[in-house]
């Protein structure tokens, strides 16, 4: 990949004030637009403030809560990676390639990249002092607007880098949050993304110091401040943080309400006794395409990262006649921001509650095994690490590597979600995996207990039903919960 190759961005450059463009339903973020500022030299000697940040990621990710970032031009970005002690330089290059794709998805151009090998990150600037100077010279030479680091920067590192470089310094987390803000469409998705952005930005707020402070202290009888009561009072930074904290609490309350609604939906699905299958995988692996192929869901499909964020569930009939609920989920990525995982837990719970995970892997990608590991790490974090998994290597129409990956991973299947190749085998395998989690039991139900016979049909799959001397004899496939409920009628 050449430095001039388009692979996108967020953020913009220059040591100007970072204004807040976000707007919310209750006007809170609009209020913040007058109070959140960058820390560049506080104020000029003549009292004039700097120009507004051009096209930047900004403090709240856009001019509306769901927030597309307004850009009148494609920003020029330099991406930076560091290989730490024990790390792999090739992996660093691969991570930077992915970061370049993320930046492109966010809407800008990568014009260069910088790599350094270090024992550990520099506490002040992440890079070493000399490498930061080299980065500054390269930034000036390439006229870049923003520098994006592949690893998360601390607030202090971000501030120090911006002062030295004279332009915005962002990290991978900010880029991913920006992309999510652009793609969120549902009420829940927008709230989840805004909550993640605020949690990320709260420790990064930087005020104007005493220049924007409120005068503290009570007034004397003569109208002046009492002796010893003069002081900075509450700074603008403290005001901003308090307002953001209130907004975070409101969003958390809204999401708890949505989560309660999801609980009701989950109970309804549980009563249906239909098995739940969740499609998981790395972003852009083809999950939504597969859902459309299997169920005709009509979910948005685009060849870009994080095209869809909202979970979609459809009923699907398997070859054996069993009905299952098939759900698509948000795609995962390496170094997925912790803020997003926390905010999207109500959406990702569909994976933790599933009976089977269909793990879709891009078999034509540069590092399928690395993608599998990254997805499994996130599954562990959301409590889905113990759910049975079926590896499904996608894009067989693009690469012969899919067949080799299937051979090296017994029990997996290879498909093309676009052409439908291998989909029938996938459905048969899903049905077999789900049956493996059930038990085939013989039951004898008295003739007068039609309610129990109906419950057997409702709770499981009746394989055989005959009339016996002492009642109806049934052979049924039941899961553990149903078998426990009907244990009284099970014959040994």
C-alpha positions as CSV (number, residue, x, y, z in Angstrom):
1,X,0.0,0.0,0.0
2,X,1.5,3.3,-1.1
3,X,1.3,6.4,1.1
4,X,-0.9,8.1,-1.5
5,X,-3.3,5.2,-1.6
6,X,-6.8,6.2,-0.5
7,X,-7.7,4.6,2.8
8,X,-9.6,7.4,4.6
9,X,-10.0,9.3,8.0
10,X,-11.5,11.4,10.7
11,X,-10.3,14.5,12.4
12,X,-8.7,17.5,11.0
13,X,-5.7,19.6,11.8
14,X,-4.4,22.7,13.3
15,X,-4.0,23.9,16.8
16,X,-7.4,25.6,16.9
17,X,-10.3,25.3,19.3
18,X,-12.2,22.0,19.1
19,X,-15.8,23.2,19.1
20,X,-18.8,20.9,19.8
21,X,-21.1,20.4,16.9
22,X,-23.3,17.7,18.5
23,X,-27.0,18.2,19.1
24,X,-29.3,16.1,21.2
25,X,-33.0,15.9,21.9
26,X,-32.8,17.9,25.1
27,X,-30.3,20.5,23.8
28,X,-27.6,19.5,26.2
29,X,-24.8,19.0,23.7
30,X,-25.8,22.3,22.1
31,X,-25.2,24.0,25.5
32,X,-21.8,22.3,25.6
33,X,-20.8,23.9,22.3
34,X,-20.1,27.1,24.1
35,X,-18.0,25.4,26.8
36,X,-15.8,22.7,25.5
37,X,-12.5,23.9,24.1
38,X,-9.1,22.7,23.2
39,X,-6.1,23.5,25.3
40,X,-3.9,25.3,22.7
41,X,-2.2,28.1,24.6
42,X,-5.4,29.0,26.4
43,X,-5.8,32.4,24.7
44,X,-3.7,34.6,22.5
45,X,-2.1,37.6,24.1
46,X,-4.7,39.9,22.4
47,X,-7.6,37.8,23.8
48,X,-8.7,36.5,20.4
49,X,-9.5,32.8,20.2
50,X,-8.2,30.6,17.4
51,X,-10.3,29.5,14.4
52,X,-12.6,26.6,14.6
53,X,-11.2,23.2,13.8
54,X,-11.7,22.4,10.1
55,X,-13.6,19.2,9.5
56,X,-12.4,17.6,12.7
57,X,-13.7,14.5,14.5
58,X,-14.4,17.1,17.2
59,X,-15.5,16.5,20.8
60,X,-18.8,14.9,20.0
61,X,-18.5,13.3,16.6
62,X,-20.6,15.5,14.4
63,X,-23.4,18.0,14.3
64,X,-26.2,15.8,15.4
65,X,-26.5,13.0,17.9
66,X,-26.3,10.3,15.4
67,X,-23.8,12.3,13.7
68,X,-22.3,12.5,10.4
69,X,-19.2,14.6,10.4
70,X,-19.5,17.6,8.1
71,X,-16.6,17.6,5.8
72,X,-16.1,20.0,2.9
73,X,-12.9,18.1,1.8
74,X,-11.2,14.8,2.3
75,X,-8.7,15.2,5.0
76,X,-5.1,14.1,4.7
77,X,-4.0,11.6,7.3
78,X,-0.7,10.1,8.5
79,X,-1.1,6.8,10.4
80,X,1.3,5.7,13.0
81,X,2.1,2.2,14.5
82,X,4.5,1.0,17.2
83,X,6.0,-2.5,17.5
84,X,6.5,-3.0,21.2
85,X,8.9,-5.5,22.8
86,X,7.8,-9.0,21.9
87,X,5.6,-7.7,19.1
88,X,5.7,-8.7,15.4
89,X,6.6,-6.0,12.9
90,X,4.5,-7.8,10.2
91,X,1.5,-7.7,12.5
92,X,2.0,-4.0,13.0
93,X,2.0,-3.5,9.2
94,X,-1.2,-5.6,9.0
95,X,-2.9,-3.5,11.7
96,X,-1.9,-0.3,9.9
97,X,-3.4,-1.7,6.7
98,X,-6.7,-2.2,8.6
99,X,-6.4,1.2,10.2
100,X,-6.1,2.7,6.7
101,X,-9.3,1.0,5.7
102,X,-11.0,2.3,8.8
103,X,-9.8,5.8,8.0
104,X,-11.1,5.5,4.4
105,X,-14.5,4.3,5.7
106,X,-14.6,7.4,8.0
107,X,-14.1,9.6,4.9
108,X,-10.5,10.7,4.3
109,X,-7.2,9.9,2.6
110,X,-4.0,8.3,4.1
111,X,-1.0,10.1,2.7
112,X,1.7,8.4,4.8
113,X,2.6,6.0,7.6
114,X,5.2,6.0,10.3
115,X,6.4,2.9,12.2
116,X,8.7,2.7,15.2
117,X,10.0,-0.2,17.3
118,X,10.2,0.4,21.0
119,X,10.5,-1.6,24.2
120,X,7.5,0.3,25.7
121,X,5.4,3.4,24.8
122,X,6.8,6.8,25.8
123,X,4.5,8.0,28.7
124,X,4.5,11.5,27.3
125,X,4.1,11.1,23.6
126,X,3.8,7.4,22.9
127,X,6.6,7.7,20.3
128,X,10.1,8.5,21.2
129,X,11.2,12.2,21.2
130,X,13.2,11.9,18.0
131,X,10.5,10.0,16.1
132,X,7.9,12.7,17.1
133,X,10.2,15.3,15.5
134,X,10.4,13.2,12.4
135,X,6.6,12.8,12.4
136,X,6.3,16.6,12.7
137,X,8.6,17.2,9.7
138,X,6.7,14.6,7.6
139,X,3.3,16.2,8.6
140,X,4.5,19.6,7.4
141,X,6.0,18.1,4.2
142,X,2.8,16.2,3.3
143,X,0.5,19.0,4.6
144,X,-1.5,16.5,6.6
145,X,-4.5,17.5,8.7
146,X,-4.5,14.8,11.3
147,X,-2.2,12.1,12.7
148,X,-3.9,8.8,13.7
149,X,-2.3,6.3,16.0
150,X,-3.1,2.6,15.8
151,X,-3.1,2.2,19.6
152,X,-5.2,4.2,22.1
153,X,-3.6,7.4,23.4
154,X,-4.0,8.6,26.9
155,X,-5.4,12.2,27.3
156,X,-2.0,13.5,28.2
157,X,-0.3,11.8,25.3
158,X,-2.9,13.2,22.9
159,X,-2.5,16.7,24.3
160,X,1.3,16.6,24.2
161,X,1.4,15.3,20.6
162,X,-1.0,18.0,19.4
163,X,1.1,20.7,20.9
164,X,4.3,19.4,19.3
165,X,2.8,18.5,15.9
166,X,0.5,21.5,15.6
167,X,-2.4,19.4,14.4
168,X,-4.9,17.0,15.7
169,X,-3.7,13.6,17.1
170,X,-6.3,10.8,17.2
171,X,-6.2,7.1,17.8
172,X,-8.0,4.0,16.4
173,X,-10.7,4.2,19.0
174,X,-11.7,7.7,17.8
175,X,-11.9,6.5,14.2
176,X,-14.1,3.6,15.0
177,X,-16.4,5.7,17.2
178,X,-16.6,8.1,14.2
179,X,-17.6,5.3,11.8
180,X,-20.2,4.0,14.2
181,X,-21.6,7.6,14.6
182,X,-22.0,7.8,10.8
183,X,-23.7,4.4,10.5
184,X,-26.0,4.3,13.5
185,X,-29.6,4.6,12.3
186,X,-31.9,3.2,15.0
187,X,-32.8,5.0,18.3
188,X,-30.9,2.4,20.3
189,X,-27.9,2.5,18.0
190,X,-27.6,6.2,18.2
191,X,-27.9,6.2,21.9
192,X,-25.3,3.5,22.2
193,X,-22.8,5.3,20.0
194,X,-23.3,8.6,21.7
195,X,-22.8,7.0,25.1
196,X,-19.6,5.4,23.9
197,X,-18.4,8.7,22.5
198,X,-19.1,10.6,25.7
199,X,-17.3,8.0,27.8
200,X,-14.3,8.3,25.5
201,X,-14.3,12.1,25.4
202,X,-15.0,12.8,29.1
203,X,-11.5,12.4,30.3
204,X,-10.2,14.3,27.3
205,X,-12.1,17.5,27.9
206,X,-9.7,20.4,28.1
207,X,-10.8,23.8,29.4
208,X,-9.5,27.4,29.1
209,X,-8.3,27.6,32.7
210,X,-9.2,30.7,34.7
211,X,-10.0,32.6,31.5
212,X,-13.4,31.0,31.5
213,X,-13.9,30.6,35.2
214,X,-16.8,31.9,37.2
215,X,-16.2,34.4,40.0
216,X,-16.6,32.6,43.4
217,X,-17.5,33.9,46.8
218,X,-20.3,35.7,48.5
219,X,-21.0,39.5,48.3
220,X,-20.4,41.9,51.1
221,X,-22.8,44.6,52.2
222,X,-21.1,47.1,49.9
223,X,-21.6,44.9,46.9
224,X,-18.0,43.6,46.6
225,X,-16.6,40.2,47.1
226,X,-15.6,39.5,50.7
227,X,-12.0,39.3,51.7
228,X,-10.6,35.9,51.2
229,X,-13.5,34.8,49.0
230,X,-12.0,35.7,45.6
231,X,-11.0,32.7,43.5
232,X,-11.4,30.9,40.2
233,X,-14.7,29.3,41.3
234,X,-16.1,26.6,39.1
235,X,-14.1,26.4,35.9
236,X,-15.6,25.9,32.5
237,X,-14.0,22.5,32.3
238,X,-15.8,21.4,35.5
239,X,-19.1,22.7,34.1
240,X,-18.6,20.7,30.9
241,X,-17.8,17.6,32.8
242,X,-20.9,17.9,34.9
243,X,-23.1,18.4,31.9
244,X,-21.6,15.4,30.1
245,X,-22.0,13.3,33.2
246,X,-25.7,14.2,33.3
247,X,-26.0,13.3,29.6
248,X,-24.3,10.0,30.2
249,X,-26.7,9.2,33.1
250,X,-29.7,10.0,30.8
251,X,-28.4,7.8,28.0
252,X,-27.7,4.9,30.4
253,X,-31.3,5.3,31.7
254,X,-32.7,5.3,28.2
255,X,-30.7,2.2,27.3
256,X,-31.9,0.4,30.4
257,X,-35.4,1.1,29.3
258,X,-34.6,-0.4,25.9
259,X,-32.9,-3.3,27.5
260,X,-36.1,-4.0,29.5
261,X,-38.0,-4.1,26.3
262,X,-35.5,-6.6,24.9
263,X,-36.0,-8.7,27.9
264,X,-39.7,-9.0,27.1
265,X,-38.9,-9.9,23.5
266,X,-36.4,-12.6,24.7
267,X,-39.1,-14.1,27.0
268,X,-41.5,-14.3,24.1
269,X,-38.9,-16.0,21.9
270,X,-38.1,-18.4,24.7
271,X,-41.7,-19.4,25.0
272,X,-41.8,-20.2,21.3
273,X,-39.1,-22.8,22.0
274,X,-37.5,-22.0,18.6
275,X,-33.7,-22.4,18.8
276,X,-31.7,-19.1,18.5
277,X,-28.8,-18.9,16.0
278,X,-26.6,-15.8,15.9
279,X,-24.4,-14.9,13.0
280,X,-21.2,-13.4,14.3
281,X,-17.9,-12.5,12.7
282,X,-15.3,-9.9,11.8
283,X,-16.6,-6.7,10.1
284,X,-17.2,-7.0,6.4
285,X,-17.0,-10.9,6.5
286,X,-20.4,-11.2,4.8
287,X,-22.8,-11.6,7.8
288,X,-25.6,-9.5,6.4
289,X,-25.2,-11.0,2.9
290,X,-25.6,-14.4,4.5
291,X,-28.7,-13.4,6.4
292,X,-30.2,-12.0,3.2
293,X,-29.3,-15.2,1.4
294,X,-30.9,-17.4,4.0
295,X,-34.0,-15.4,4.9
296,X,-34.5,-12.6,2.4
297,X,-34.2,-10.1,5.2
298,X,-33.3,-7.2,3.0
299,X,-30.6,-6.0,5.3
300,X,-28.2,-3.3,3.9
301,X,-25.2,-4.8,2.3
302,X,-22.1,-2.8,1.3
303,X,-18.4,-3.8,0.8
304,X,-17.1,-1.6,3.6
305,X,-16.4,-1.8,7.3
306,X,-19.3,-1.6,9.8
307,X,-22.0,-1.1,7.1
308,X,-24.7,-2.3,9.6
309,X,-24.8,-1.9,13.3
310,X,-28.3,-2.9,14.4
311,X,-29.2,-6.5,15.1
312,X,-31.8,-8.1,12.8
313,X,-33.7,-11.3,13.6
314,X,-35.7,-13.5,11.1
315,X,-37.4,-16.8,11.4
316,X,-35.8,-19.6,9.3
317,X,-37.0,-23.1,8.4
318,X,-34.2,-25.7,8.5
319,X,-34.2,-28.7,6.1
320,X,-35.5,-31.0,8.8
321,X,-38.5,-28.8,9.4
322,X,-37.3,-27.1,12.6
323,X,-37.9,-23.4,12.9
324,X,-35.0,-21.3,14.3
325,X,-34.6,-17.6,15.0
326,X,-31.6,-16.3,13.0
327,X,-30.0,-13.0,14.1
328,X,-27.3,-10.8,12.5
329,X,-25.0,-8.9,14.8
330,X,-22.6,-6.0,14.6
331,X,-19.2,-6.9,13.2
332,X,-16.1,-7.1,15.4
333,X,-12.6,-5.7,14.7
334,X,-9.2,-5.9,16.4
335,X,-8.8,-3.5,19.3
336,X,-12.6,-2.9,19.4
337,X,-13.0,0.0,21.8
338,X,-14.0,-1.0,25.3
339,X,-16.5,1.9,25.3
340,X,-18.4,0.4,22.4
341,X,-18.4,-3.1,23.9
342,X,-19.9,-1.7,27.1
343,X,-22.5,0.5,25.2
344,X,-23.5,-2.3,22.8
345,X,-23.9,-5.0,25.4
346,X,-27.7,-4.9,25.1
347,X,-27.4,-5.5,21.3
348,X,-24.6,-8.1,21.6
349,X,-26.5,-10.1,24.2
350,X,-28.2,-11.9,21.3
351,X,-24.9,-13.8,20.8
352,X,-24.6,-14.7,24.5
353,X,-28.2,-16.0,24.6
354,X,-27.9,-18.0,21.3
355,X,-28.0,-21.8,21.1
356,X,-25.5,-21.8,18.3
357,X,-23.1,-19.2,16.8
358,X,-22.4,-19.2,13.1
359,X,-19.0,-17.6,13.0
360,X,-18.6,-16.1,9.5
361,X,-15.0,-15.7,8.4
362,X,-13.7,-13.9,5.2
363,X,-11.8,-16.8,3.7
364,X,-10.3,-14.5,1.0
365,X,-8.9,-12.0,3.6
366,X,-5.2,-11.6,4.4
367,X,-5.5,-13.0,8.0
368,X,-8.5,-15.3,8.5
369,X,-7.1,-17.0,11.6
370,X,-6.2,-13.6,13.2
371,X,-9.8,-12.5,12.6
372,X,-11.1,-15.6,14.2
373,X,-9.0,-14.9,17.3
374,X,-10.1,-11.3,17.5
375,X,-13.8,-12.3,17.3
376,X,-13.4,-14.9,20.0
377,X,-11.8,-12.4,22.3
378,X,-14.9,-10.1,22.0
379,X,-17.2,-13.1,22.5
380,X,-15.4,-13.9,25.7
381,X,-15.8,-10.3,26.9
382,X,-19.6,-10.3,26.3
383,X,-20.1,-13.7,27.9
384,X,-20.6,-15.7,24.7
385,X,-17.4,-17.7,24.9
386,X,-19.1,-20.9,25.9
387,X,-21.8,-20.9,23.2
388,X,-21.3,-23.7,20.6
389,X,-19.6,-22.3,17.5
390,X,-19.8,-23.3,13.8
391,X,-17.0,-21.9,11.6
392,X,-18.3,-20.8,8.2
393,X,-15.6,-19.7,5.7
394,X,-17.2,-17.2,3.3
395,X,-16.3,-15.8,-0.2
396,X,-15.5,-19.2,-1.8
397,X,-16.3,-17.4,-5.1
398,X,-13.3,-15.1,-4.6
399,X,-10.6,-17.4,-3.3
400,X,-9.5,-21.1,-3.4
401,X,-8.2,-20.6,0.1
402,X,-11.7,-21.2,1.5
403,X,-11.5,-24.9,0.6
404,X,-8.0,-25.2,2.3
405,X,-9.3,-23.5,5.4
406,X,-12.3,-25.9,5.6
407,X,-9.9,-28.9,5.3
408,X,-7.7,-27.5,8.1
409,X,-10.7,-26.9,10.4
410,X,-12.8,-30.1,10.7
411,X,-16.5,-29.5,11.2
412,X,-16.4,-26.1,9.4
413,X,-18.2,-25.3,6.1
414,X,-17.2,-23.2,3.1
415,X,-19.8,-21.0,1.3
416,X,-20.3,-18.1,-0.9
417,X,-23.0,-15.9,0.6
418,X,-23.3,-14.0,-2.8
419,X,-23.8,-17.0,-5.1
420,X,-25.4,-19.4,-2.6
421,X,-22.7,-22.0,-3.0
422,X,-22.5,-24.3,0.1
423,X,-25.5,-22.7,1.8
424,X,-27.5,-25.9,1.7
425,X,-24.7,-27.7,3.5
426,X,-24.5,-24.9,6.0
427,X,-28.2,-25.3,6.9
428,X,-27.8,-29.1,7.2
429,X,-24.8,-28.6,9.5
430,X,-26.7,-26.1,11.6
431,X,-29.6,-28.5,12.0
432,X,-27.2,-31.3,13.0
433,X,-25.5,-29.1,15.6
434,X,-28.8,-28.1,17.1
435,X,-30.0,-31.6,17.3
436,X,-26.8,-32.6,19.0
437,X,-27.8,-30.4,21.9
438,X,-31.2,-32.2,22.4
439,X,-32.2,-35.6,23.7
440,X,-34.5,-38.2,22.0
441,X,-36.9,-39.5,24.7
442,X,-39.8,-41.9,24.9
443,X,-42.9,-40.6,26.7
444,X,-46.2,-42.2,27.7
445,X,-49.0,-39.8,28.3
446,X,-52.4,-40.8,29.6
447,X,-55.3,-40.4,27.2
448,X,-56.9,-37.8,29.4
449,X,-53.9,-35.5,29.4
450,X,-54.2,-33.8,26.0
451,X,-52.6,-30.7,27.5
452,X,-49.4,-32.7,28.0
453,X,-49.5,-34.1,24.5
454,X,-49.9,-30.6,23.2
455,X,-47.0,-29.4,25.3
456,X,-44.7,-32.1,23.9
457,X,-45.5,-30.9,20.4
458,X,-45.0,-27.3,21.4
459,X,-41.7,-27.9,23.3
460,X,-39.9,-30.2,20.9
461,X,-40.0,-32.2,17.7
462,X,-42.2,-35.3,17.8
463,X,-40.6,-38.1,15.8
464,X,-43.2,-40.8,16.4
465,X,-46.6,-41.0,18.0
466,X,-48.7,-44.2,18.5
467,X,-51.6,-45.4,20.6
468,X,-50.7,-47.7,23.5
469,X,-52.6,-49.6,26.0
470,X,-52.0,-47.2,28.8
471,X,-51.9,-44.0,26.8
472,X,-50.2,-42.2,23.9
473,X,-46.7,-43.2,23.2
474,X,-44.5,-40.5,21.8
475,X,-40.8,-40.3,20.8
476,X,-39.7,-36.7,20.8
477,X,-36.6,-34.6,20.5
478,X,-36.4,-32.3,23.5
479,X,-33.8,-29.9,24.9
480,X,-32.8,-30.0,28.5
481,X,-35.3,-27.5,29.8
482,X,-38.2,-29.3,28.0
483,X,-37.0,-32.7,29.2
484,X,-37.0,-31.5,32.8
485,X,-40.6,-30.1,32.5
486,X,-41.8,-33.4,31.0
487,X,-39.8,-35.8,33.2
488,X,-42.9,-37.2,34.8
489,X,-44.0,-38.8,31.5
490,X,-40.6,-40.0,30.3
491,X,-40.2,-43.8,30.3
492,X,-36.9,-45.4,31.3
